[in-house]
Every structure is written in structure tokens, then in C-alpha cells.
Amino acid sequence: MFLVFPLSSKPDWLNPPWMTVLLILLNCLVYFGPQRADERA
């Protein structure tokens, strides 16, 4: 089941959704960070 939330305006990259971008980058750091530490061990 998919829930769809209507957006009042289409997001553009002149004014990006900064919290979403920050959360994506944080998740990438958490995902790839421990993997690099395992390669050294």
C-alpha cells in the first residue's frame, strides 16, 4: 500500500529541501563509515 502526499509545488534545486538532503548524506556516512573501518581491521 502506497501513501501519496500531494505537493503544493514541485521541489527545485534552486531551493532544495535541505533537511532531506542532509538526512540522505547522514545515512550514507553511517552506512559507508563502518564498512571502511572493517576493511582496515
Secondary structure as a PSIPRED ss2 file (coil, helix, strand):
# PSIPRED VFORMAT (PSIPRED V4.0)

   1 M C   1.000  0.000  0.000
   2 F C   1.000  0.000  0.000
   3 L C   1.000  0.000  0.000
   4 V C   1.000  0.000  0.000
   5 F C   1.000  0.000  0.000
   6 P C   1.000  0.000  0.000
   7 L C   1.000  0.000  0.000
   8 S C   1.000  0.000  0.000
   9 S C   1.000  0.000  0.000
  10 K C   1.000  0.000  0.000
  11 P C   1.000  0.000  0.000
  12 D C   1.000  0.000  0.000
  13 W C   1.000  0.000  0.000
  14 L C   1.000  0.000  0.000
  15 N C   1.000  0.000  0.000
  16 P C   1.000  0.000  0.000
  17 P C   1.000  0.000  0.000
  18 W H   0.000  1.000  0.000
  19 M H   0.000  1.000  0.000
  20 T H   0.000  1.000  0.000
  21 V H   0.000  1.000  0.000
  22 L H   0.000  1.000  0.000
  23 L H   0.000  1.000  0.000
  24 I H   0.000  1.000  0.000
  25 L H   0.000  1.000  0.000
  26 L H   0.000  1.000  0.000
  27 N H   0.000  1.000  0.000
  28 C H   0.000  1.000  0.000
  29 L H   0.000  1.000  0.000
  30 V H   0.000  1.000  0.000
  31 Y H   0.000  1.000  0.000
  32 F H   0.000  1.000  0.000
  33 G H   0.000  1.000  0.000
  34 P H   0.000  1.000  0.000
  35 Q H   0.000  1.000  0.000
  36 R H   0.000  1.000  0.000
  37 A H   0.000  1.000  0.000
  38 D H   0.000  1.000  0.000
  39 E H   0.000  1.000  0.000
  40 R H   0.000  1.000  0.000
  41 A C   1.000  0.000  0.000
